C-alpha cells in the first residue's frame, strides 16, 4: 500500500483477541509528523479491525512517507484491502 505496510502474524495461542502495533521511523519525518501518522493509524485500526481484522493475529502498521498527505478515507480503503489480502494469505 502506498501509505503503509501491513504485517499480520497469527499467534496460535488460542486467544481470539487481535493485537495492533504501529511503527513510524525517523525517515518519515520529525516527531510531529510521526505522531500525527500514528494517531491516524490508531483511528483507522479502531474502525477497521473489529470488522475486518483477523482474530488471533497481531497486526502491525508501518508508516511510509507521504501517508499524512493522503486522504483519510483513501487510507481506510487501503487498510480494508490490505486486511482482505492478509486474510486470504493466512487462510491458505
VEXNUSE-981893 format. One record per atom (N, C-alpha, C, O, CB): residue number from 1; residue in one letter; atom name; x, y, z. Coordinates in Angstrom, 3 decimals. Atoms other than C-alpha are relative to their C-alpha. Glycine has a CB too. Layout:
+-----+-----+------+----------+----------+----------+
:   n : res : atom :       c1 :       c2 :       c3 :
+-----+-----+------+----------+----------+----------+
: NUM :   A :   CA :        X :        Y :        Z :
...
+-----+-----+------+----------+----------+----------+
//
This chain:
+-----+-----+------+----------+----------+----------+
:   n : res : atom :       c1 :       c2 :       c3 :
+-----+-----+------+----------+----------+----------+
:   1 :   X :    N :    0.838 :   -1.178 :    0.000 :
:   1 :   X :   CA :    0.000 :    0.000 :    0.000 :
:   1 :   X :    C :    0.888 :    1.248 :    0.000 :
:   1 :   X :    O :    1.979 :    1.226 :    0.570 :
:   1 :   X :   CB :   -0.956 :   -0.006 :    1.219 :
:   2 :   X :    N :   -0.848 :   -1.190 :    0.104 :
:   2 :   X :   CA :    1.293 :    3.498 :   -0.720 :
:   2 :   X :    C :    0.230 :    0.730 :    1.329 :
:   2 :   X :    O :    1.266 :    1.376 :    1.484 :
:   2 :   X :   CB :   -0.608 :    0.952 :   -0.980 :
:   3 :   X :    N :   -0.151 :   -0.756 :   -1.247 :
:   3 :   X :   CA :    0.766 :    4.908 :    2.801 :
:   3 :   X :    C :    0.570 :   -0.790 :    1.151 :
:   3 :   X :    O :    1.028 :   -0.215 :    2.139 :
:   3 :   X :   CB :   -1.303 :    0.542 :    0.408 :
:   4 :   X :    N :   -0.462 :    0.825 :   -1.112 :
:   4 :   X :   CA :    1.776 :    1.971 :    4.944 :
:   4 :   X :    C :    0.279 :   -1.417 :   -0.486 :
:   4 :   X :    O :   -0.077 :   -1.801 :   -1.600 :
:   4 :   X :   CB :   -1.040 :   -0.014 :    1.141 :
:   5 :   X :    N :   -0.203 :    1.429 :    0.204 :
:   5 :   X :   CA :    2.908 :   -1.636 :    5.128 :
:   5 :   X :    C :   -0.762 :   -0.692 :    1.123 :
:   5 :   X :    O :   -0.662 :   -0.280 :    2.279 :
:   5 :   X :   CB :    1.546 :   -0.396 :   -0.007 :
:   6 :   X :    N :    0.730 :    0.756 :   -1.010 :
:   6 :   X :   CA :    0.671 :   -4.107 :    6.946 :
:   6 :   X :    C :    0.633 :   -1.372 :    0.139 :
:   6 :   X :    O :    0.759 :   -2.117 :   -0.833 :
:   6 :   X :   CB :   -1.503 :   -0.119 :   -0.365 :
:   7 :   X :    N :   -0.510 :    1.333 :   -0.304 :
:   7 :   X :   CA :    2.211 :   -7.134 :    8.614 :
:   7 :   X :    C :   -1.006 :   -0.684 :    0.912 :
:   7 :   X :    O :   -1.491 :   -0.083 :    1.870 :
:   7 :   X :   CB :    1.421 :    0.061 :    0.663 :
:   8 :   X :    N :    0.945 :    0.765 :   -0.817 :
:   8 :   X :   CA :   -0.052 :   -9.836 :   10.047 :
:   8 :   X :    C :    0.635 :   -1.340 :    0.314 :
:   8 :   X :    O :    1.150 :   -2.018 :   -0.575 :
:   8 :   X :   CB :   -1.378 :   -0.184 :   -0.727 :
:   9 :   X :    N :   -0.560 :    1.286 :   -0.431 :
:   9 :   X :   CA :    1.102 :  -12.840 :   12.057 :
:   9 :   X :    C :   -0.975 :   -0.658 :    0.954 :
:   9 :   X :    O :   -1.345 :   -0.083 :    1.978 :
:   9 :   X :   CB :    1.396 :    0.183 :    0.673 :
:  10 :   X :    N :    0.904 :    0.746 :   -0.878 :
:  10 :   X :   CA :   -1.189 :  -15.451 :   13.548 :
:  10 :   X :    C :    0.798 :   -0.495 :    1.195 :
:  10 :   X :    O :    1.856 :   -1.101 :    1.026 :
:  10 :   X :   CB :   -0.679 :   -1.192 :   -0.755 :
:  11 :   X :    N :   -0.727 :    0.358 :   -1.214 :
:  11 :   X :   CA :   -0.166 :  -16.051 :   17.174 :
:  11 :   X :    C :   -0.079 :   -1.484 :    0.317 :
:  11 :   X :    O :    0.906 :   -2.068 :    0.767 :
:  11 :   X :   CB :   -0.528 :    0.789 :    1.163 :
:  12 :   X :    N :    0.152 :    1.425 :   -0.264 :
:  12 :   X :   CA :   -1.542 :  -19.577 :   17.532 :
:  12 :   X :    C :   -0.088 :   -0.340 :    1.476 :
:  12 :   X :    O :    0.210 :   -1.468 :    1.868 :
:  12 :   X :   CB :    1.135 :   -0.743 :   -0.604 :
:  13 :   X :    N :    0.100 :    0.258 :   -1.436 :
:  13 :   X :   CA :   -2.139 :  -19.211 :   21.274 :
:  13 :   X :    C :   -1.431 :   -0.306 :    0.442 :
:  13 :   X :    O :   -1.680 :   -0.474 :    1.636 :
:  13 :   X :   CB :    0.528 :    1.190 :    0.775 :
:  14 :   X :    N :    1.384 :    0.319 :   -0.328 :
:  14 :   X :   CA :   -5.886 :  -19.908 :   21.113 :
:  14 :   X :    C :   -0.832 :    1.192 :    0.424 :
:  14 :   X :    O :   -2.038 :    1.057 :    0.629 :
:  14 :   X :   CB :   -0.029 :   -1.007 :    1.074 :
:  15 :   X :    N :    0.716 :   -1.218 :   -0.390 :
:  15 :   X :   CA :   -6.821 :  -16.335 :   22.062 :
:  15 :   X :    C :   -0.500 :    0.694 :   -1.267 :
:  15 :   X :    O :    0.270 :    0.909 :   -2.203 :
:  15 :   X :   CB :    0.922 :    0.960 :    0.840 :
:  16 :   X :    N :    0.580 :   -0.621 :    1.195 :
:  16 :   X :   CA :   -9.197 :  -14.668 :   19.567 :
:  16 :   X :    C :    0.171 :    1.516 :   -0.057 :
:  16 :   X :    O :   -0.271 :    2.143 :   -1.020 :
:  16 :   X :   CB :   -1.457 :   -0.329 :   -0.073 :
:  17 :   X :    N :   -0.200 :   -1.451 :   -0.009 :
:  17 :   X :   CA :   -8.204 :  -11.106 :   20.516 :
:  17 :   X :    C :    1.093 :    0.345 :   -1.008 :
:  17 :   X :    O :    2.147 :   -0.291 :   -1.037 :
:  17 :   X :   CB :    0.378 :    0.515 :    1.434 :
:  18 :   X :    N :   -1.008 :   -0.416 :    0.969 :
:  18 :   X :   CA :   -6.367 :   -9.330 :   17.711 :
:  18 :   X :    C :    0.824 :    1.142 :    0.588 :
:  18 :   X :    O :    0.288 :    2.050 :    1.223 :
:  18 :   X :   CB :   -0.661 :    0.431 :   -1.340 :
:  19 :   X :    N :   -0.903 :   -1.039 :   -0.491 :
:  19 :   X :   CA :   -3.332 :   -7.212 :   18.569 :
:  19 :   X :    C :    0.324 :    0.982 :   -1.104 :
:  19 :   X :    O :    0.185 :    0.675 :   -2.288 :
:  19 :   X :   CB :    1.287 :   -0.615 :    0.556 :
:  20 :   X :    N :   -0.342 :   -1.033 :    0.979 :
:  20 :   X :   CA :   -2.226 :   -3.996 :   16.890 :
:  20 :   X :    C :    1.237 :    0.744 :    0.474 :
:  20 :   X :    O :    1.386 :    1.030 :    1.662 :
:  20 :   X :   CB :   -1.186 :    0.985 :   -0.214 :
:  21 :   X :    N :   -1.194 :   -0.781 :   -0.289 :
:  21 :   X :   CA :    1.082 :   -2.165 :   16.724 :
:  21 :   X :    C :    0.239 :    0.996 :   -1.117 :
:  21 :   X :    O :   -0.212 :    0.802 :   -2.246 :
:  21 :   X :   CB :    1.225 :   -0.913 :    0.185 :
:  22 :   X :    N :   -0.260 :   -1.073 :    0.968 :
:  22 :   X :   CA :    2.302 :    0.980 :   14.965 :
:  22 :   X :    C :    1.482 :    0.322 :    0.025 :
:  22 :   X :    O :    2.082 :    0.413 :    1.096 :
:  22 :   X :   CB :   -0.850 :    1.275 :    0.315 :
:  23 :   X :    N :   -1.398 :   -0.371 :    0.103 :
:  23 :   X :   CA :    5.775 :    1.847 :   13.719 :
:  23 :   X :    C :    0.135 :    1.076 :   -1.064 :
:  23 :   X :    O :   -0.330 :    0.921 :   -2.193 :
:  23 :   X :   CB :    0.886 :   -1.230 :   -0.332 :
:  24 :   X :    N :   -0.289 :   -1.066 :    0.951 :
:  24 :   X :   CA :    6.848 :    5.086 :   12.091 :
:  24 :   X :    C :    1.433 :    0.445 :    0.270 :
:  24 :   X :    O :    1.725 :    0.969 :    1.345 :
:  24 :   X :   CB :   -1.025 :    1.206 :    0.128 :
:  25 :   X :    N :   -1.414 :   -0.296 :   -0.214 :
:  25 :   X :   CA :   10.587 :    5.624 :   11.615 :
:  25 :   X :    C :    0.299 :    1.476 :   -0.219 :
:  25 :   X :    O :   -0.538 :    2.239 :   -0.702 :
:  25 :   X :   CB :    0.863 :   -0.848 :   -0.925 :
:  26 :   X :    N :   -0.428 :   -1.389 :    0.160 :
:  26 :   X :   CA :   12.521 :    8.864 :   11.604 :
:  26 :   X :    C :    0.164 :    0.388 :   -1.463 :
:  26 :   X :    O :    0.225 :    1.575 :   -1.784 :
:  26 :   X :   CB :    1.301 :    0.229 :    0.735 :
:  27 :   X :    N :   -0.092 :   -0.290 :    1.430 :
:  27 :   X :   CA :   12.848 :    8.563 :    7.829 :
:  27 :   X :    C :   -1.266 :    0.684 :   -0.514 :
:  27 :   X :    O :   -1.236 :    1.379 :   -1.530 :
:  27 :   X :   CB :    0.254 :   -1.289 :   -0.786 :
:  28 :   X :    N :    1.285 :   -0.554 :    0.430 :
:  28 :   X :   CA :    9.190 :    9.600 :    7.589 :
:  28 :   X :    C :   -0.066 :    1.495 :    0.273 :
:  28 :   X :    O :   -0.669 :    2.237 :   -0.502 :
:  28 :   X :   CB :   -1.157 :   -0.715 :    0.706 :
:  29 :   X :    N :    0.045 :   -1.424 :   -0.319 :
:  29 :   X :   CA :    9.686 :   12.967 :    9.266 :
:  29 :   X :    C :    0.350 :    0.252 :    1.454 :
:  29 :   X :    O :    0.862 :   -0.622 :    2.154 :
:  29 :   X :   CB :   -1.374 :    0.570 :   -0.308 :
:  30 :   X :    N :   -0.307 :   -0.361 :   -1.380 :
:  30 :   X :   CA :   10.053 :   14.800 :   12.538 :
:  30 :   X :    C :   -1.047 :   -0.583 :    0.947 :
:  30 :   X :    O :   -1.971 :   -1.268 :    0.509 :
:  30 :   X :   CB :    0.073 :    1.532 :    0.157 :
:  31 :   X :    N :    0.866 :    0.600 :   -1.018 :
:  31 :   X :   CA :    8.285 :   13.888 :   15.791 :
:  31 :   X :    C :   -1.465 :    0.372 :   -0.209 :
:  31 :   X :    O :   -2.348 :   -0.463 :   -0.013 :
:  31 :   X :   CB :    0.447 :    0.433 :    1.390 :
:  32 :   X :    N :    1.379 :   -0.440 :    0.219 :
:  32 :   X :   CA :    5.178 :   15.925 :   14.972 :
:  32 :   X :    C :   -0.635 :   -0.803 :   -1.128 :
:  32 :   X :    O :   -1.778 :   -1.246 :   -1.013 :
:  32 :   X :   CB :   -0.047 :    1.509 :   -0.322 :
:  33 :   X :    N :    0.500 :    0.765 :    1.144 :
:  33 :   X :   CA :    4.776 :   14.173 :   11.623 :
:  33 :   X :    C :   -0.234 :   -1.456 :    0.375 :
:  33 :   X :    O :   -1.266 :   -2.034 :    0.031 :
:  33 :   X :   CB :    0.981 :    0.087 :   -1.172 :
:  34 :   X :    N :    0.136 :    1.410 :   -0.389 :
:  34 :   X :   CA :    5.361 :   10.716 :   13.091 :
:  34 :   X :    C :   -1.172 :   -0.200 :    0.946 :
:  34 :   X :    O :   -1.925 :   -1.162 :    0.796 :
:  34 :   X :   CB :    1.288 :   -0.502 :    0.657 :
:  35 :   X :    N :    1.108 :    0.132 :   -0.947 :
:  35 :   X :   CA :    2.912 :   11.269 :   15.949 :
:  35 :   X :    C :   -1.349 :    0.185 :   -0.687 :
:  35 :   X :    O :   -2.311 :   -0.508 :   -0.355 :
:  35 :   X :   CB :    0.149 :    1.015 :    1.133 :
:  36 :   X :    N :    1.254 :   -0.193 :    0.743 :
:  36 :   X :   CA :    0.230 :   12.569 :   13.571 :
:  36 :   X :    C :   -0.353 :   -1.257 :   -0.785 :
:  36 :   X :    O :   -1.513 :   -1.665 :   -0.839 :
:  36 :   X :   CB :    0.112 :    1.209 :   -0.956 :
:  37 :   X :    N :    0.243 :    1.218 :    0.765 :
:  37 :   X :   CA :    0.656 :    9.486 :   11.411 :
:  37 :   X :    C :   -0.478 :   -1.126 :    0.918 :
:  37 :   X :    O :   -1.402 :   -1.859 :    0.565 :
:  37 :   X :   CB :    1.275 :   -0.427 :   -0.750 :
:  38 :   X :    N :    0.427 :    1.043 :   -0.935 :
:  38 :   X :   CA :    0.363 :    7.177 :   14.425 :
:  38 :   X :    C :   -1.424 :    0.245 :    0.496 :
:  38 :   X :    O :   -2.178 :   -0.710 :    0.682 :
:  38 :   X :   CB :    0.961 :   -0.072 :    1.190 :
:  39 :   X :    N :    1.392 :   -0.297 :   -0.402 :
:  39 :   X :   CA :   -2.832 :    8.971 :   15.540 :
:  39 :   X :    C :   -0.973 :   -0.399 :   -1.096 :
:  39 :   X :    O :   -2.036 :   -0.953 :   -0.816 :
:  39 :   X :   CB :   -0.169 :    1.501 :    0.329 :
:  40 :   X :    N :    0.865 :    0.387 :    1.119 :
:  40 :   X :   CA :   -4.311 :    8.463 :   12.084 :
:  40 :   X :    C :   -0.108 :   -1.518 :   -0.097 :
:  40 :   X :    O :   -1.192 :   -2.049 :   -0.339 :
:  40 :   X :   CB :    0.534 :    0.581 :   -1.323 :
:  41 :   X :    N :    0.018 :    1.466 :    0.037 :
:  41 :   X :   CA :   -3.320 :    4.778 :   12.137 :
:  41 :   X :    C :   -0.858 :   -0.566 :    1.120 :
:  41 :   X :    O :   -1.596 :   -1.528 :    0.907 :
:  41 :   X :   CB :    1.424 :   -0.557 :    0.101 :
:  42 :   X :    N :    0.816 :    0.481 :   -1.122 :
:  42 :   X :   CA :   -4.907 :    4.310 :   15.563 :
:  42 :   X :    C :   -1.484 :    0.118 :   -0.312 :
:  42 :   X :    O :   -2.259 :   -0.797 :   -0.033 :
:  42 :   X :   CB :    0.329 :    0.781 :    1.279 :
:  43 :   X :    N :    1.414 :   -0.202 :    0.328 :
:  43 :   X :   CA :   -8.198 :    5.756 :   14.346 :
:  43 :   X :    C :   -0.440 :   -0.948 :   -1.110 :
:  43 :   X :    O :   -1.548 :   -1.481 :   -1.059 :
:  43 :   X :   CB :   -0.254 :    1.459 :   -0.419 :
:  44 :   X :    N :    0.328 :    0.955 :    1.058 :
:  44 :   X :   CA :   -8.119 :    3.635 :   11.181 :
:  44 :   X :    C :   -0.171 :   -1.401 :    0.571 :
:  44 :   X :    O :   -1.124 :   -2.103 :    0.232 :
:  44 :   X :   CB :    1.089 :    0.000 :   -1.084 :
:  45 :   X :    N :    0.064 :    1.337 :   -0.586 :
:  45 :   X :   CA :   -7.438 :    0.494 :   13.198 :
:  45 :   X :    C :   -1.217 :   -0.149 :    0.905 :
:  45 :   X :    O :   -1.839 :   -1.211 :    0.937 :
:  45 :   X :   CB :    1.275 :   -0.297 :    0.786 :
:  46 :   X :    N :    1.176 :    0.042 :   -0.870 :
:  46 :   X :   CA :  -10.174 :    1.355 :   15.706 :
:  46 :   X :    C :   -1.260 :   -0.289 :   -0.799 :
:  46 :   X :    O :   -2.159 :   -0.977 :   -0.316 :
:  46 :   X :   CB :   -0.153 :    1.319 :    0.760 :
:  47 :   X :    N :    1.181 :    0.205 :    0.838 :
:  47 :   X :   CA :  -12.684 :    1.377 :   12.864 :
:  47 :   X :    C :    0.049 :   -1.316 :   -0.778 :
:  47 :   X :    O :   -0.980 :   -1.972 :   -0.942 :
:  47 :   X :   CB :   -0.149 :    1.154 :   -0.966 :
:  48 :   X :    N :   -0.080 :    1.133 :    0.931 :
:  48 :   X :   CA :  -11.384 :   -1.460 :   10.679 :
:  48 :   X :    C :    0.239 :   -1.352 :    0.669 :
:  48 :   X :    O :   -0.302 :   -2.357 :    0.208 :
:  48 :   X :   CB :    1.091 :    0.248 :   -0.984 :
:  49 :   X :    N :   -0.360 :    1.307 :   -0.568 :
:  49 :   X :   CA :  -10.004 :   -4.176 :   12.973 :
:  49 :   X :    C :   -1.172 :   -0.777 :    0.578 :
:  49 :   X :    O :   -1.212 :   -1.993 :    0.388 :
:  49 :   X :   CB :    1.022 :    0.186 :    1.065 :
:  50 :   X :    N :    1.119 :    0.812 :   -0.487 :
:  50 :   X :   CA :  -13.250 :   -5.155 :   14.729 :
:  50 :   X :    C :   -0.808 :   -0.646 :   -1.129 :
:  50 :   X :    O :   -1.411 :   -1.701 :   -0.934 :
:  50 :   X :   CB :   -0.915 :    0.853 :    0.848 :
:  51 :   X :    N :    0.783 :    0.512 :    1.128 :
:  51 :   X :   CA :  -14.856 :   -5.689 :   11.308 :
:  51 :   X :    C :    0.827 :   -0.941 :   -0.874 :
:  51 :   X :    O :    0.394 :   -2.055 :   -1.168 :
:  51 :   X :   CB :   -0.534 :    1.160 :   -0.845 :
:  52 :   X :    N :   -0.781 :    0.744 :    0.988 :
:  52 :   X :   CA :  -12.064 :   -6.931 :    9.031 :
:  52 :   X :    C :    1.287 :   -0.591 :    0.556 :
:  52 :   X :    O :    2.023 :   -1.251 :   -0.177 :
:  52 :   X :   CB :    0.329 :    0.890 :   -1.152 :
:  53 :   X :    N :   -1.228 :    0.523 :   -0.580 :
:  53 :   X :   CA :   -9.263 :   -7.825 :   11.438 :
:  53 :   X :    C :   -0.033 :   -1.511 :    0.119 :
:  53 :   X :    O :   -1.102 :   -2.120 :    0.119 :
:  53 :   X :   CB :    0.242 :    0.615 :    1.356 :
:  54 :   X :    N :   -0.124 :    1.444 :   -0.073 :
:  54 :   X :   CA :   -8.010 :  -11.373 :   11.728 :
:  54 :   X :    C :    0.081 :   -0.397 :    1.464 :
:  54 :   X :    O :    0.994 :    0.020 :    2.177 :
:  54 :   X :   CB :    1.240 :   -0.504 :   -0.789 :
:  55 :   X :    N :    0.057 :    0.409 :   -1.403 :
:  55 :   X :   CA :   -8.938 :  -12.983 :   15.041 :
:  55 :   X :    C :    1.211 :   -0.853 :    0.340 :
:  55 :   X :    O :    1.597 :   -1.735 :   -0.427 :
:  55 :   X :   CB :   -1.304 :   -0.773 :    0.295 :
:  56 :   X :    N :   -1.145 :    0.772 :   -0.456 :
:  56 :   X :   CA :   -5.988 :  -14.338 :   16.991 :
:  56 :   X :    C :    1.297 :    0.345 :   -0.693 :
:  56 :   X :    O :    2.244 :   -0.441 :   -0.665 :
:  56 :   X :   CB :   -0.270 :   -1.431 :   -0.181 :
:  57 :   X :    N :   -1.206 :   -0.405 :    0.720 :
:  57 :   X :   CA :   -3.426 :  -12.410 :   14.950 :
:  57 :   X :    C :    0.466 :    1.361 :    0.490 :
:  57 :   X :    O :   -0.325 :    2.165 :    0.984 :
:  57 :   X :   CB :   -0.254 :    0.034 :   -1.521 :
:  58 :   X :    N :   -0.570 :   -1.309 :   -0.281 :
:  58 :   X :   CA :   -1.101 :   -9.497 :   15.577 :
:  58 :   X :    C :    0.132 :    0.753 :   -1.318 :
:  58 :   X :    O :    0.599 :    0.203 :   -2.316 :
:  58 :   X :   CB :    1.382 :   -0.123 :    0.724 :
:  59 :   X :    N :   -0.071 :   -0.863 :    1.176 :
:  59 :   X :   CA :   -1.311 :   -6.626 :   13.092 :
:  59 :   X :    C :    0.989 :    1.120 :    0.300 :
:  59 :   X :    O :    0.968 :    1.685 :    1.393 :
:  59 :   X :   CB :   -1.412 :    0.574 :   -0.378 :
:  60 :   X :    N :   -0.948 :   -1.095 :   -0.163 :
:  60 :   X :   CA :    1.485 :   -4.086 :   12.604 :
:  60 :   X :    C :   -0.113 :    0.902 :   -1.218 :
:  60 :   X :    O :    0.004 :    0.444 :   -2.355 :
:  60 :   X :   CB :    1.462 :   -0.527 :    0.180 :
:  61 :   X :    N :    0.033 :   -0.999 :    1.064 :
:  61 :   X :   CA :    1.113 :   -0.900 :   10.565 :
:  61 :   X :    C :    1.323 :    0.757 :    0.027 :
:  61 :   X :    O :    1.686 :    1.343 :    1.046 :
:  61 :   X :   CB :   -1.219 :    0.978 :    0.166 :
:  62 :   X :    N :   -1.270 :   -0.704 :    0.124 :
:  62 :   X :   CA :    4.420 :    0.548 :    9.354 :
:  62 :   X :    C :   -0.219 :    1.173 :   -0.948 :
:  62 :   X :    O :   -0.557 :    0.984 :   -2.117 :
:  62 :   X :   CB :    1.144 :   -0.951 :   -0.517 :
:  63 :   X :    N :    0.256 :   -1.203 :    0.789 :
:  63 :   X :   CA :    4.139 :    4.130 :    8.128 :
:  63 :   X :    C :    1.023 :    0.231 :   -1.084 :
:  63 :   X :    O :    2.212 :   -0.034 :   -0.904 :
:  63 :   X :   CB :   -0.046 :    1.190 :    0.889 :
:  64 :   X :    N :   -0.861 :   -0.367 :    1.120 :
:  64 :   X :   CA :    5.555 :    5.223 :    4.799 :
:  64 :   X :    C :   -0.073 :    1.511 :   -0.206 :
:  64 :   X :    O :   -1.069 :    2.142 :    0.145 :
:  64 :   X :   CB :   -0.415 :   -0.760 :   -1.297 :
:  65 :   X :    N :    0.057 :   -1.441 :    0.287 :
:  65 :   X :   CA :    6.470 :    8.746 :    3.742 :
:  65 :   X :    C :   -1.175 :    0.331 :   -0.909 :
:  65 :   X :    O :   -1.462 :   -0.397 :   -1.859 :
:  65 :   X :   CB :    1.310 :    0.472 :   -0.647 :
:  66 :   X :    N :    1.120 :   -0.452 :    0.816 :
:  66 :   X :   CA :    3.507 :   10.618 :    2.311 :
:  66 :   X :    C :   -1.363 :   -0.429 :    0.495 :
:  66 :   X :    O :   -2.376 :   -0.006 :   -0.063 :
:  66 :   X :   CB :    0.176 :   -0.483 :   -1.371 :
:  67 :   X :    N :    1.297 :    0.472 :   -0.501 :
:  67 :   X :   CA :    0.790 :    8.893 :    4.332 :
:  67 :   X :    C :   -0.807 :    1.129 :    0.617 :
:  67 :   X :    O :   -2.037 :    1.096 :    0.570 :
:  67 :   X :   CB :    0.198 :   -1.110 :    1.025 :
:  68 :   X :    N :    0.733 :   -1.120 :   -0.604 :
:  68 :   X :   CA :   -0.095 :   12.136 :    6.128 :
:  68 :   X :    C :   -0.665 :    0.876 :   -1.049 :
:  68 :   X :    O :   -1.662 :    1.538 :   -0.764 :
:  68 :   X :   CB :    0.935 :    0.844 :    0.851 :
:  69 :   X :    N :    0.598 :   -0.819 :    1.059 :
:  69 :   X :   CA :   -0.816 :   13.839 :    2.815 :
:  69 :   X :    C :   -1.178 :   -0.700 :   -0.673 :
:  69 :   X :    O :   -1.959 :   -0.063 :   -1.380 :
:  69 :   X :   CB :    1.052 :    0.351 :   -1.045 :
:  70 :   X :    N :    1.098 :    0.748 :    0.604 :
:  70 :   X :   CA :   -3.224 :   11.075 :    1.755 :
:  70 :   X :    C :   -1.310 :    0.297 :    0.726 :
:  70 :   X :    O :   -1.324 :    0.594 :    1.920 :
:  70 :   X :   CB :    0.295 :   -1.512 :    0.026 :
:  71 :   X :    N :    1.325 :   -0.185 :   -0.566 :
:  71 :   X :   CA :   -6.940 :   11.471 :    2.310 :
:  71 :   X :    C :   -0.293 :   -1.147 :    0.975 :
:  71 :   X :    O :    0.065 :   -2.296 :    0.717 :
:  71 :   X :   CB :   -1.077 :    0.069 :   -1.122 :
:  72 :   X :    N :    0.276 :    0.986 :   -1.038 :
:  72 :   X :   CA :   -8.167 :    9.665 :    5.450 :
:  72 :   X :    C :   -0.872 :   -1.137 :   -0.537 :
:  72 :   X :    O :   -0.634 :   -2.299 :   -0.209 :
:  72 :   X :   CB :   -0.682 :    0.668 :    1.198 :
:  73 :   X :    N :    0.872 :    1.025 :    0.574 :
:  73 :   X :   CA :  -10.902 :    7.817 :    3.530 :
:  73 :   X :    C :    0.782 :   -0.929 :   -0.928 :
:  73 :   X :    O :    0.530 :   -2.133 :   -0.970 :
:  73 :   X :   CB :   -1.162 :    0.652 :   -0.762 :
:  74 :   X :    N :   -0.824 :    0.808 :    0.894 :
:  74 :   X :   CA :   -8.354 :    6.644 :    0.971 :
:  74 :   X :    C :    0.871 :   -0.963 :    0.801 :
:  74 :   X :    O :    1.026 :   -2.123 :    0.416 :
:  74 :   X :   CB :    0.876 :    0.900 :   -0.890 :
:  75 :   X :    N :   -0.783 :    0.878 :   -0.867 :
:  75 :   X :   CA :   -6.130 :    5.270 :    3.746 :
:  75 :   X :    C :   -0.866 :   -1.130 :    0.551 :
:  75 :   X :    O :   -0.417 :   -2.272 :    0.651 :
:  75 :   X :   CB :    0.623 :    0.801 :    1.154 :
:  76 :   X :    N :    0.918 :    1.018 :   -0.492 :
:  76 :   X :   CA :   -9.153 :    3.446 :    5.143 :
:  76 :   X :    C :   -0.289 :   -1.068 :   -1.035 :
:  76 :   X :    O :   -0.356 :   -2.254 :   -0.711 :
:  76 :   X :   CB :   -1.284 :    0.637 :    0.438 :
:  77 :   X :    N :    0.224 :    0.964 :    1.081 :
:  77 :   X :   CA :   -9.839 :    1.833 :    1.781 :
:  77 :   X :    C :    1.217 :   -0.896 :   -0.199 :
:  77 :   X :    O :    1.087 :   -2.101 :   -0.412 :
:  77 :   X :   CB :   -0.332 :    0.730 :   -1.308 :
:  78 :   X :    N :   -1.228 :    0.784 :    0.140 :
:  78 :   X :   CA :   -6.209 :    0.757 :    1.515 :
:  78 :   X :    C :    0.135 :   -1.006 :    1.145 :
:  78 :   X :    O :    0.563 :   -2.140 :    0.926 :
:  78 :   X :   CB :    1.229 :    0.928 :   -0.040 :
:  79 :   X :    N :   -0.084 :    0.912 :   -1.140 :
:  79 :   X :   CA :   -6.349 :   -0.755 :    5.008 :
:  79 :   X :    C :   -0.983 :   -1.154 :   -0.153 :
:  79 :   X :    O :   -0.631 :   -2.302 :    0.117 :
:  79 :   X :   CB :   -0.269 :    0.751 :    1.311 :
:  80 :   X :    N :    0.975 :    1.073 :    0.236 :
:  80 :   X :   CA :   -9.521 :   -2.696 :    4.193 :
:  80 :   X :    C :    0.504 :   -0.986 :   -1.047 :
:  80 :   X :    O :    0.371 :   -2.199 :   -0.886 :
:  80 :   X :   CB :   -1.346 :    0.588 :   -0.443 :
:  81 :   X :    N :   -0.542 :    0.848 :    1.057 :
:  81 :   X :   CA :   -7.897 :   -4.000 :    1.019 :
:  81 :   X :    C :    1.158 :   -0.851 :    0.521 :
:  81 :   X :    O :    1.248 :   -2.039 :    0.210 :
:  81 :   X :   CB :    0.464 :    0.855 :   -1.186 :
:  82 :   X :    N :   -1.150 :    0.735 :   -0.536 :
:  82 :   X :   CA :   -4.712 :   -4.982 :    2.862 :
:  82 :   X :    C :   -0.453 :   -1.083 :    0.974 :
:  82 :   X :    O :    0.111 :   -2.177 :    0.981 :
:  82 :   X :   CB :    0.977 :    0.961 :    0.697 :
:  83 :   X :    N :    0.511 :    1.003 :   -0.937 :
:  83 :   X :   CA :   -6.678 :   -6.782 :    5.589 :
:  83 :   X :    C :   -0.652 :   -1.164 :   -0.740 :
:  83 :   X :    O :   -0.523 :   -2.314 :   -0.320 :
:  83 :   X :   CB :   -1.006 :    0.636 :    0.966 :
:  84 :   X :    N :    0.624 :    1.049 :    0.801 :
:  84 :   X :   CA :   -8.645 :   -8.710 :    2.965 :
:  84 :   X :    C :    1.064 :   -0.903 :   -0.614 :
:  84 :   X :    O :    0.936 :   -2.127 :   -0.591 :
:  84 :   X :   CB :   -0.883 :    0.612 :   -1.102 :
:  85 :   X :    N :   -1.078 :    0.797 :    0.594 :
:  85 :   X :   CA :   -5.453 :   -9.801 :    1.208 :
:  85 :   X :    C :    0.722 :   -0.837 :    1.055 :
:  85 :   X :    O :    1.075 :   -1.990 :    0.810 :
:  85 :   X :   CB :    1.000 :    0.913 :   -0.717 :
:  86 :   X :    N :   -0.679 :    0.736 :   -1.076 :
:  86 :   X :   CA :   -3.837 :  -10.781 :    4.517 :
:  86 :   X :    C :   -0.834 :   -1.180 :    0.463 :
:  86 :   X :    O :   -0.295 :   -2.252 :    0.736 :
:  86 :   X :   CB :    0.296 :    0.926 :    1.185 :
:  87 :   X :    N :    0.877 :    1.098 :   -0.413 :
:  87 :   X :   CA :   -6.866 :  -12.872 :    5.484 :
:  87 :   X :    C :    0.047 :   -1.143 :   -1.010 :
:  87 :   X :    O :    0.039 :   -2.312 :   -0.624 :
:  87 :   X :   CB :   -1.445 :    0.500 :    0.165 :
:  88 :   X :    N :   -0.090 :    1.032 :    1.028 :
:  88 :   X :   CA :   -6.680 :  -14.715 :    2.148 :
:  88 :   X :    C :    1.311 :   -0.771 :    0.099 :
:  88 :   X :    O :    1.331 :   -1.991 :   -0.063 :
:  88 :   X :   CB :   -0.136 :    0.624 :   -1.386 :
:  89 :   X :    N :   -1.302 :    0.655 :   -0.106 :
:  89 :   X :   CA :   -2.963 :  -15.425 :    2.621 :
:  89 :   X :    C :    0.067 :   -0.902 :    1.223 :
:  89 :   X :    O :    0.635 :   -1.992 :    1.159 :
:  89 :   X :   CB :    1.115 :    1.039 :    0.058 :
:  90 :   X :    N :   -0.024 :    0.820 :   -1.210 :
:  90 :   X :   CA :   -3.449 :  -16.698 :    6.174 :
:  90 :   X :    C :   -0.941 :   -1.192 :   -0.089 :
:  90 :   X :    O :   -0.755 :   -2.174 :    0.630 :
:  90 :   X :   CB :   -0.359 :    0.840 :    1.202 :
:  91 :   X :    N :    0.957 :    1.100 :    0.135 :
:  91 :   X :   CA :   -6.350 :  -18.926 :    5.087 :
:  91 :   X :    C :    0.602 :   -1.190 :   -0.737 :
:  91 :   X :    O :    0.095 :   -2.306 :   -0.626 :
:  91 :   X :   CB :   -1.248 :    0.477 :   -0.727 :
:  92 :   X :    N :   -0.637 :    1.097 :    0.759 :
:  92 :   X :   CA :   -4.060 :  -20.993 :    2.856 :
:  92 :   X :    C :    0.612 :   -1.029 :    0.883 :
:  92 :   X :    O :    1.180 :   -2.004 :    0.393 :
:  92 :   X :   CB :    1.051 :    0.531 :   -0.919 :
+-----+-----+------+----------+----------+----------+
//
